[in-house]
Amino acid sequence: MSNFDLLVEYAATLEALVFASDKPVRERELQHHLPSDVNVEDVISVVMQRYDASGGVELCRVEDGWAFRTRPAVAERLQQYKTTRL
């Protein structure tokens, strides 16, 4: 298995951890789920590639952690929809 294939596998794990968390997941917590010779930033880069500008969510750094957030443009449209529906 290539280095990139391993990063993709680790990316799936970190993506699931961040997605399932109700608060930002600290990098040191993410690192616990990786082998010591794998850099969390490298794996996060792979995850971020999955969430390009065409999607409604993005992976964001929040202080010393990571969380999924609604893209600002989409959040604005959602707020407009909510306002007109009330």
Z-matrix of the N, CA and C atoms (Angstrom, degrees):
N
C 1 1.455
C 2 1.531 1 108.13
N 3 1.332 2 116.48 1 135.53
C 4 1.462 3 120.38 2 -177.72
C 5 1.531 4 111.12 3 -76.44
N 6 1.317 5 115.11 4 165.49
C 7 1.465 6 121.03 5 176.62
C 8 1.523 7 110.73 6 -58.44
N 9 1.339 8 116.01 7 -43.02
C 10 1.459 9 119.68 8 -179.70
C 11 1.525 10 111.12 9 -63.56
N 12 1.322 11 117.31 10 -41.54
C 13 1.474 12 120.93 11 178.45
C 14 1.524 13 111.03 12 -60.46
N 15 1.328 14 116.30 13 -39.39
C 16 1.469 15 119.64 14 176.77
C 17 1.521 16 110.80 15 -65.28
N 18 1.335 17 117.18 16 -42.33
C 19 1.464 18 120.21 17 178.04
C 20 1.526 19 111.21 18 -60.47
N 21 1.323 20 116.39 19 -38.59
C 22 1.468 21 120.72 20 178.65
C 23 1.526 22 110.22 21 -64.14
N 24 1.311 23 117.22 22 -41.66
C 25 1.471 24 120.28 23 177.27
C 26 1.524 25 111.47 24 -63.45
N 27 1.320 26 116.38 25 -45.63
C 28 1.471 27 120.04 26 178.49
C 29 1.526 28 110.61 27 -64.83
N 30 1.336 29 116.49 28 -34.78
C 31 1.462 30 120.55 29 179.53
C 32 1.527 31 110.74 30 -61.60
N 33 1.318 32 117.28 31 -39.37
C 34 1.466 33 120.55 32 178.74
C 35 1.526 34 110.72 33 -61.62
N 36 1.314 35 116.30 34 -38.95
C 37 1.469 36 120.47 35 179.50
C 38 1.520 37 110.70 36 -66.62
N 39 1.343 38 116.83 37 -48.76
C 40 1.462 39 119.54 38 -178.53
C 41 1.521 40 111.33 39 -66.35
N 42 1.316 41 116.67 40 -37.86
C 43 1.462 42 120.88 41 177.46
C 44 1.530 43 110.12 42 -58.83
N 45 1.308 44 117.00 43 -45.73
C 46 1.467 45 121.22 44 -179.99
C 47 1.528 46 111.39 45 -64.69
N 48 1.324 47 117.03 46 -40.16
C 49 1.466 48 120.48 47 178.78
C 50 1.525 49 111.36 48 -61.94
N 51 1.318 50 116.16 49 -46.56
C 52 1.465 51 120.11 50 -179.08
C 53 1.525 52 109.97 51 -67.53
N 54 1.311 53 117.51 52 -42.87
C 55 1.460 54 121.79 53 -179.82
C 56 1.529 55 111.54 54 -60.46
N 57 1.306 56 117.11 55 -40.98
C 58 1.462 57 121.19 56 -175.08
C 59 1.529 58 113.32 57 -78.90
N 60 1.304 59 116.91 58 -14.46
C 61 1.464 60 120.13 59 -176.17
C 62 1.521 61 111.58 60 -84.16
N 63 1.328 62 116.16 61 141.90
C 64 1.463 63 120.42 62 177.85
C 65 1.529 64 111.84 63 -88.44
N 66 1.318 65 117.37 64 1.86
C 67 1.463 66 121.93 65 177.03
C 68 1.530 67 107.94 66 -144.76
N 69 1.332 68 117.46 67 162.52
C 70 1.468 69 119.17 68 179.02
C 71 1.526 70 111.23 69 -55.71
N 72 1.322 71 115.07 70 141.16
C 73 1.462 72 120.77 71 179.87
C 74 1.527 73 107.71 72 -98.88
N 75 1.311 74 115.46 73 123.89
C 76 1.465 75 120.83 74 -178.15
C 77 1.521 76 111.02 75 -67.00
N 78 1.317 77 114.37 76 147.92
C 79 1.459 78 119.52 77 -179.90
C 80 1.523 79 112.00 78 -58.39
N 81 1.309 80 116.88 79 -39.07
C 82 1.468 81 118.24 80 -178.76
C 83 1.527 82 111.32 81 -65.31
N 84 1.343 83 117.49 82 -30.22
C 85 1.465 84 120.60 83 175.20
C 86 1.526 85 109.81 84 -70.16
N 87 1.319 86 116.68 85 -41.93
C 88 1.459 87 120.08 86 177.79
C 89 1.527 88 110.62 87 -62.64
N 90 1.313 89 116.77 88 -39.00
C 91 1.466 90 121.07 89 -178.93
C 92 1.525 91 111.38 90 -61.61
N 93 1.328 92 117.93 91 -29.95
C 94 1.470 93 121.42 92 178.31
C 95 1.529 94 112.24 93 -61.76
N 96 1.318 95 117.22 94 -21.34
C 97 1.462 96 121.68 95 -178.13
C 98 1.522 97 112.54 96 -96.96
N 99 1.322 98 115.37 97 8.95
C 100 1.463 99 121.22 98 -179.85
C 101 1.515 100 110.26 99 -122.89
N 102 1.313 101 117.51 100 153.50
C 103 1.467 102 119.42 101 172.52
C 104 1.531 103 109.39 102 -61.61
N 105 1.293 104 117.04 103 153.20
C 106 1.469 105 120.90 104 -175.61
C 107 1.526 106 113.10 105 -62.64
N 108 1.320 107 117.27 106 -23.30
C 109 1.466 108 119.45 107 -178.84
C 110 1.533 109 113.11 108 -90.97
N 111 1.343 110 117.70 109 6.33
C 112 1.466 111 121.61 110 179.16
C 113 1.524 112 108.08 111 -108.84
N 114 1.329 113 115.00 112 128.38
C 115 1.457 114 121.95 113 -178.36
C 116 1.528 115 110.12 114 -84.35
N 117 1.320 116 116.55 115 127.30
C 118 1.462 117 120.86 116 -178.42
C 119 1.528 118 111.12 117 -60.29
N 120 1.320 119 118.38 118 -35.31
C 121 1.469 120 121.02 119 179.18
C 122 1.526 121 111.78 120 -62.12
N 123 1.326 122 116.78 121 -37.55
C 124 1.461 123 120.19 122 177.84
C 125 1.526 124 111.03 123 -64.15
N 126 1.309 125 115.79 124 -40.79
C 127 1.471 126 120.20 125 -179.55
C 128 1.522 127 110.31 126 -70.69
N 129 1.330 128 117.56 127 -40.98
C 130 1.464 129 121.58 128 177.52
C 131 1.528 130 110.19 129 -60.09
N 132 1.324 131 117.33 130 -37.41
C 133 1.470 132 120.86 131 177.92
C 134 1.526 133 111.32 132 -59.74
N 135 1.316 134 116.16 133 -38.97
C 136 1.466 135 120.34 134 178.01
C 137 1.529 136 109.69 135 -66.10
N 138 1.323 137 117.16 136 -43.05
C 139 1.471 138 120.43 137 178.74
C 140 1.525 139 109.92 138 -61.47
N 141 1.318 140 116.95 139 -44.71
C 142 1.468 141 121.00 140 -177.39
C 143 1.531 142 111.88 141 -61.33
N 144 1.315 143 117.50 142 -31.02
C 145 1.463 144 120.77 143 179.11
C 146 1.525 145 111.62 144 -64.63
N 147 1.318 146 116.78 145 -23.95
C 148 1.466 147 120.80 146 179.62
C 149 1.526 148 112.29 147 -76.04
N 150 1.320 149 116.66 148 -17.53
C 151 1.466 150 121.87 149 -174.48
C 152 1.520 151 109.53 150 -117.35
N 153 1.336 152 115.70 151 76.57
C 154 1.453 153 119.94 152 179.97
C 155 1.534 154 110.11 153 -84.33
N 156 1.306 155 116.05 154 -177.46
C 157 1.465 156 122.07 155 -174.69
C 158 1.523 157 113.74 156 -65.27
N 159 1.323 158 118.61 157 -11.67
C 160 1.465 159 120.24 158 -179.41
C 161 1.526 160 112.30 159 -80.28
N 162 1.314 161 117.92 160 -12.54
C 163 1.457 162 121.31 161 -177.65
C 164 1.515 163 113.23 162 -93.02
N 165 1.293 164 115.91 163 173.08
C 166 1.460 165 121.54 164 -179.04
C 167 1.514 166 114.32 165 -94.09
N 168 1.328 167 116.77 166 -11.58
C 169 1.459 168 120.39 167 179.83
C 170 1.521 169 109.62 168 -126.02
N 171 1.322 170 114.30 169 160.11
C 172 1.451 171 120.55 170 177.14
C 173 1.522 172 109.28 171 -141.99
N 174 1.312 173 115.47 172 153.95
C 175 1.456 174 121.67 173 175.60
C 176 1.515 175 106.96 174 -89.41
N 177 1.325 176 117.00 175 123.03
C 178 1.463 177 121.88 176 -174.23
C 179 1.522 178 111.04 177 -122.85
N 180 1.327 179 113.90 178 144.50
C 181 1.466 180 119.30 179 170.70
C 182 1.521 181 106.90 180 -78.24
N 183 1.316 182 116.27 181 129.93
C 184 1.457 183 122.96 182 177.38
C 185 1.528 184 105.88 183 -127.18
N 186 1.336 185 115.20 184 102.72
C 187 1.459 186 122.43 185 -173.76
C 188 1.527 187 109.51 186 54.86
N 189 1.333 188 118.42 187 -116.27
C 190 1.470 189 120.00 188 -178.47
C 191 1.527 190 112.08 189 -102.11
N 192 1.337 191 115.72 190 24.09
C 193 1.456 192 119.68 191 -178.43
C 194 1.513 193 112.26 192 -138.60
N 195 1.336 194 115.06 193 -170.58
C 196 1.457 195 122.99 194 -177.64
C 197 1.518 196 109.77 195 -133.57
N 198 1.349 197 115.29 196 143.51
C 199 1.463 198 121.01 197 178.68
C 200 1.523 199 108.93 198 -151.58
N 201 1.311 200 115.90 199 153.28
C 202 1.457 201 120.67 200 172.38
C 203 1.516 202 107.83 201 -86.86
N 204 1.336 203 114.97 202 136.37
C 205 1.459 204 121.60 203 179.24
C 206 1.526 205 108.79 204 -134.63
N 207 1.315 206 115.49 205 155.21
C 208 1.458 207 120.80 206 173.81
C 209 1.525 208 107.80 207 -70.30
N 210 1.324 209 116.39 208 135.25
C 211 1.477 210 119.72 209 176.95
C 212 1.531 211 109.19 210 -59.30
N 213 1.338 212 117.98 211 141.12
C 214 1.469 213 121.04 212 -176.83
C 215 1.531 214 114.00 213 -53.14
N 216 1.323 215 118.49 214 -43.77
C 217 1.472 216 120.00 215 -179.07
C 218 1.524 217 110.95 216 -63.53
N 219 1.305 218 116.47 217 -39.12
C 220 1.467 219 120.66 218 179.50
C 221 1.528 220 109.60 219 -70.63
N 222 1.319 221 117.15 220 -41.00
C 223 1.469 222 120.90 221 178.92
C 224 1.520 223 110.75 222 -59.47
N 225 1.334 224 116.01 223 -38.95
C 226 1.463 225 120.05 224 178.49
C 227 1.528 226 110.78 225 -63.57
N 228 1.320 227 116.87 226 -44.55
C 229 1.474 228 120.07 227 178.47
C 230 1.523 229 111.19 228 -64.84
N 231 1.326 230 116.79 229 -37.49
C 232 1.463 231 119.89 230 177.89
C 233 1.523 232 110.92 231 -64.61
N 234 1.320 233 116.37 232 -39.52
C 235 1.458 234 120.71 233 178.64
C 236 1.532 235 110.04 234 -65.18
N 237 1.331 236 117.38 235 -40.59
C 238 1.463 237 121.10 236 177.92
C 239 1.521 238 110.09 237 -62.56
N 240 1.327 239 116.97 238 -42.32
C 241 1.464 240 121.54 239 179.11
C 242 1.518 241 110.29 240 -63.05
N 243 1.313 242 116.03 241 -44.27
C 244 1.475 243 120.72 242 -179.40
C 245 1.518 244 110.03 243 -62.13
N 246 1.324 245 117.24 244 -40.70
C 247 1.461 246 121.85 245 -178.84
C 248 1.542 247 111.02 246 -65.27
N 249 1.327 248 116.49 247 -42.04
C 250 1.458 249 119.15 248 -178.11
C 251 1.534 250 111.61 249 -74.98
N 252 1.306 251 118.62 250 -23.72
C 253 1.461 252 122.40 251 -178.74
C 254 1.520 253 112.09 252 -82.26
N 255 1.303 254 118.66 253 -19.11
C 256 1.469 255 120.32 254 -177.87
C 257 1.470 256 113.71 255 -79.23
